[in-house]
Amino acid sequence: MKDWKPANYNSVSPYLICRDAEGVIAFLTAAFKAELLRRFDRPDGSLMHAELRIDDSIVMLGGGARTELSEGVHIHVYVRDVEAVYERALKAGGTSVQEPVRKRADDDRRAGVSDGSGNIWWIATQ
């Protein structure tokens, strides 16, 4: 079976939505010696998504509020079967934010579910 998450990634990562993503990247790099692993920019050159490693953990971040989904807490979870976990999350009372889909040039198939408190869980399989 193909790996379901990138090598050396943890299963659960915080996902920060940042007004000043470049500043947060600079801060994490200077303060924690974070290593930038992946970066995806929007057509206008602004940051859409980045992933940084701090020691044994991954921090993901998105640049700038673009929709109502930019508010609140976001958590990214790698799972073996995104479709099965997405369906279980809906049956558990979650609200769909995004059906499983591959949107970017990365290898992830991703879905989004909001829990009863408004936290958004991004579920992905590589």
Beta strands, then each sheet from edge to edge (+ up, - down):
strand 1: 12-18
strand 2: 35-41
strand 3: 47-54
strand 4: 57-63
strand 5: 74-78
strand 6: 95-101
strand 7: 109-114
strand 8: 120-125
sheet 1: 2+ 3- 4+ 1+ 5- 8- 7+ 6-
end
